[in-house]
Amino acid sequence: MEAAGALRKKAVDEAQAGRSPEAIKLLRLALRSLPVTSGHPDVAAIRARVLATLAFCEAETGSVADGLMHLGTASDLVAGLPEGPLRSALQGLVDHQHGVILLRARRTVDALALFDRAIPLLEEAEGTPAGNPELLAVAYMNRGFGYAELGRPGPAERDQKRCLELAVEHDLPTIQGKALGNLGEIAQLVGDIPGALVHHEQAEQSFRLIAPALVPRTQIDQARALLSAGVLDDAARHLDEALPVLREHRNGQDLAEAEVARAAVALLQDDRELARQLAGSAHRRFLKRGNEAWAEVAALTRMRAEVDLALNGRPRRSSYAKAEQLAERLAEVGLPDESAMARMLAVRLALRRGEIDTAEAFLERVPPPRKLSPIDHKMLLRLCRAEVALARGQTRRALAQAKAGLDELGTARDRMGGLDLVCGTAVHGLELARLAVNVVLADARTEADARRVLSWQEKTRAQVYRYEPQPAIEDPELADAVAELRTVLRTMQQARLERRPTAHLERRSTVLQREVSRLGWHTSHWGKPRPVCPPDEVVARLDDRAMISFAGPGDELAAVVVSGGRTHLFRLGSQERVLEVARQLHADLDALAPDDLIEPLVNAVSRSAANRIMKLDEYLFGPNGIPQELIEGRELVIVPFGGLYSVPWESLPALRGRAVSVAPSATAWISAADTHRTGGKVVLVCGPDLPESVSELEHLRTVYPDAIILEGERATTGAVLAAMDGAKLVHIAAHGTHEPNNAMFSRLELVDGGLLAHEVARLHRPPEHIVLAACELALSHIRPGDEPLGFAGAMLASGSRTVVAAVNRVGHRSAARTMTDYHRLLSTLSSDLAEAMTDYHRRLASGITPARALAEATATDPLRRPFILLGAG
């Protein structure tokens, strides 16, 4: 008996650490150490405990049926014991284990009934030798998880907090970590994604110290929270790390859940084949385990992938009849949200076949979403209603559904934390937004129609730039992670120059970037959103400027032009044709950047770039494009689309020498134009290894004699950030790097390492006007919803009015000459820059605006000076 008890204790530790196969081996040894038949109650008690633990482990690695069989034997043994605390404790254990197995199988209602029976029995035994405070804590934890599964956050949170109290009281760190993870699940359930990520992060940190095998489980939960926020790359990374570990440990349940979650991420990344494969693998694993409910969830994920393929012209063996059958099965296993989603897939498949009546009949059977239904379910229901309305020719009703859905999405976005969480949420409303813009574009003919297109463009694009950033929370842990990341990036850069291996540094950089992102999600807050500006306000605020707002929800590129108080719509032909020329131009200008190119190469690349520029100019402003008379003699505000964010607009002949401001939306431009700070300092910064920067800085000293100068050893990241806070004008001459895979880690190289976009986005009072005389820092990673994120974009979103930066690589000499010219022209403003720019809506009676200064500075050599002004100039 002592040997069996010791083996069981080791097995429990292994099981709690996520190593069920090792636990099973120990439990079988424990059973073999006990007599097969014995009437002694102590022998029956230890055998019942071993079988109850074995039941859970077998259900995890084998099948639910295997686990329940062991529980049946254990229950018979307990029934033969005399009444008293021991029998109560053991019956509570058996009922609890039964509940856990059913909970993992998504039979949540049945599981809760068993927990309700188990907890009083365990409490009855508490304080006696038979009592087990650890099991009681786990029972509260699992019942709380069950309440969360049923969408009852109040009781769920109460049980998890009771579990935490017991875990702290009895020094149970593993249980404490699991309860924190469950509190994260509850926070996600009510839409508090930053709160969810905090709890999951705390759980992961705890498990890495005391139970590393439980880290993959936490990574699954973290990925689900990130998925709901649309932060897809980070969700994918968590799961891609977890999957190999789960395969190694043969944890069938968690492995299959991770595959389902990874398939869901792949769906939103438009990798439908990967989604279908992973969901199919998970489905087979769940069936092998006898886990019917989870098998149906996997089947739903696979069907979503197949429906997406079918809707995008790649037929699959999916029919609305199969979707309807799946909906019925999901309802039978108690999954109403998933059942509703399957029925919505049936709606879309029926519409694809032109069977509108059938689609409408399916739609009528979809229940209204619950308050706690996932946001992607709500968006799909709005999309189905809009698509059925369109099929009936009811465009007004379709647009009403789109508006209501985007409002719901806005409510979800309002609860997000860091910039990339706010930004990522747009992914869930992407199809709905495309539908709305396509609807209003389809029959747009009149000026009123053009204004409707503009209105919907503003509702559906770049919403992150509407939020008023709040002061970031100071976090020493985040500061330490950023400092280490800076050191690693600098060491990696030096190692590459010396041709030394960098694989270990790249791995550490990836880990630190993820750590910085996660900490930033709950230490950065974005406040109340400004309202979307209606077309009438846009027209009024433009005054005598013109605005071009591009859009491409379908195959055609369109542009809304606001000029002289009128609004016009132009269809510019193939979107792909225009974007391909923009990509080629970007490549040519990158090739032209180095200062030391030989003349024949300069000539060849220049001719190629000039040809691309002429072609792009013709597509956009030629005979079939935007008429010159609408923009002639006016300052321009350009709202790009997708790949057009990389265009140096003032290089186009139609815009040469024209003052151009680039903004993510008209609303964002108006927000930037309203940014004004009286007073403030001028800051000039020179980074290391810039051979031409000395003459540039020397000239700027004469333009701004009272400026704060940070160069040499003084140009540290800490000093630059401190000087930038509250400045009216900041000029930084430094090497710059745009990170296309993680734009918030784009950086400026200073004497002690990279100054990250992530850091400047956290400034309390970002500079009103910032000039980045560095390579490609105006580039952005375009997120769903046309949300551009990068170094310059982070500055604009954080509250800067004007950001001047390059969309391409640029040589040191070209950058220095451009910026010298820019500041020479800019210095013709009145001595107080802030005062001179007070009234943005009137052209200044004297002096020159930043946009005009940049236009004149780049006009002399547009191919080698690819700078743009982002925001309001």
PEQUI-V295331 format. One line per field, one symbol per residue. ss: DSSP state (~ for helix, > for strand, _ for the rest). phi: phi as a letter, one per 30 degrees, with the letter a starting at -180 (. if undefined). burial: I if it has 24 or more other ideal C-beta (glycine too) atoms within 12 Angstrom, else O. A space follows every 10 residues. Layout:
ss: ???
phi: ???
burial: ???
This chain:
ss: _~~~~~~~~~ ~~~~~~___~ ~~~~~~~~~~ ~~________ ~~~~~~~~~~ ~~~~~~~~~~ ~__~~~~~~~ ~~~~~~~~~_ ____~~~~~~ ~~~~~~~~~~ ~~~~___~~~ ~~~~~~~~~~ ~~~~~_____ __~~~~~~~~ ~~~~~~~~~_ __~~~~~~~~ ~~~~~~~~~_ __~~~~~~~~ ~~~~~~~~~_ __~~~~~~~~ ~~~~~~~~~~ _~~~~~~~~~ ~~~~~~~~__ _~~~~~~~~~ ~~~~~~~~~_ _~~~~~~~~~ ~~~~~~~~__ _~~~~~~~~~ ~~~~~~~~~_ _~~~~~~~~~ ~~~~~~~~~~ ~________~ ~~~~~~~~~~ ~~___~~~~~ ~~~~~~~~~~ ~~___~~~~~ ~~~~______ ____~~~~~~ ~~~~~~~~~~ ~___~~~~~~ ~~~~~~~~~~ ~~~_____~~ ~~~~~~~~~~ ~~~~~~~~~~ ~~____~~~~ ~~~~~~~~~~ __~~~~>>>_ _____~~~~~ ~~~~~~~~~~ ~~~~~~~___ __~~~~~~~~ ~~~~~~~~~~ ~~~__>>>>_ ____~~~~~~ ~~___>>>>> >____>>>>> >>>__>>>>> >>>>~~~~~~ ~~~~~~~~~~ ~_______~~ ~~~~~~~~~~ ~~~~~~~~~~ ~______~~~ ~____>>>>_ _~~~~~__~~ ~_~~~____> >>___~~~~~ ~~~_______ _>>>>>____ __~~~~~~~~ ~~~____>>> _~~~__~~~~ ~~~~____>> >>>__>>___ __~~~_>>>> __>>>>~~~~ ________>> >>>_______ >>>___>>>_ ~~~~~~~~__ _>>>>>____ _~~~~~~~~~ ~~~~~~____ __~~~~____ _________~ ~~~~~~~~~_ ______>>>> >__
phi: .ddddddddd dddddddicd edddeddddd dddcddbadd dddddddddd ddddeddddd ccbddddddd dddddddddd ddekeddddd dddddddddd dddddicddd dddddddddd ddddddiced dbdddddddd dddddddddd icdddddddd ddddeddddc hbdddddddd ddddddddec icdedddddd dddddddddc aeddeedddd ddddddddci dddddddedd ddeddddddh dddddddddd dddddeedci cdddeddddd ddeddddddi cddddddddd dddedddddd dcibebdcbd ddddddeddd ddcibddddd ddddddeddd dddicddddd dddddddedd ecdedddddd dddddddddd ddicdddddd dddddddddd ddddcdcded deddeeedcd ddddeddddd decdbcdddd ddddededdc bhdddddddc edddbedddd ddddeddddd dddddddchc dbeddddddd dddddddddd dcccbcdddd ddddeedeed ddhcdbbccd aadcdcdbbc ccahicbbbb ccieddeddd dddddedddd dddedcddee dedddddddd dddddddddc bdeccddddd ceicdccccd bhdddcdddd ddedceiddb ccbdaddddd dddddabdij ccbcbbddic dcdddddddd dddbdcddcb bhdddcdddd dddddiddbb cbcadbbccd daddcdacdc dckdcdeedd dcddbdddbb ccdbdhdddb dddeihcdba ddddddddkd dbbcaccbdb dddddddddd dedddddddd dcddddcecd ccdddbibde ddededdcdd addcbdcbcc jbc
burial: OOOIIOIIII IIIIIIIIII IIIIOIIIOI IOOIOOOOOO OOIIIIIIII IIIIIIIIII IIIIOIIIOI IOIIIOIIOI IOOOIIIIII IIIIIIIIII IIIIIIIIII IIOIIIIIIO IIIIIIOOOI IIIIIIIIII IIIIIIIIII IIIOIIIOII IIIIOIIOOO OIIIIIIIII IIIIIIIIII IIIIIIIIII IIIIIIIOOI IOIIIIIIII IIIIIIIIII IIIIIIIIII IIIOIIOOII IIIIIIIIII IIIIIIIIIO OIOIIIOIII IIIOIIOIII IIIIIIIIII IIIIIIIIII IOOOOIOIII OIIIOIIOII IOIIIIIIII IIIIIIIIII IIOOOOOIIO OIIOIIOOIO OIIIIIIIII IIIIIIIIII IOOOIOOIIO IIIIIIIIII OIIIIIIIII IIIIIIIIII IIIIIIIIII IIOIOOOOII IIIIIIIIII IIIIIIIOIO OIOOOOOIIO IIIOIIOIII IIIOOOOOOO OOOOIOOOII OIIIIIIIII IIIIIIOOII OIIOIOIIIO IIIOIIIIII IIIOOIIIII IIIOOOIIII IIOOIOOIIO IIOIIIOIII IIIOOOOOOO OIOOIIOIII OIIOIIIOII IOOOIIOOOI IOOIIIIIII IIIIIIIIII IIOIIIIIII IIIIIIIIII IIIIIIIOOI IIIIIIIIOI OIIOOIIOII OOIIOOIIII IOOOIIIOOI IIIIIIIIII IIIIIIIIIO OIIIIIIIII IIIIIIIIII IIIOIIIIII IIIIIIIIII IIIIIIIIII IIIIIIIIII IIIIIIIIII IIIIIIIIII IIIOIIIOIO OOIIOIIOOI OOOIOOOIII IIIIIIIIIO IIIIIIIIII III
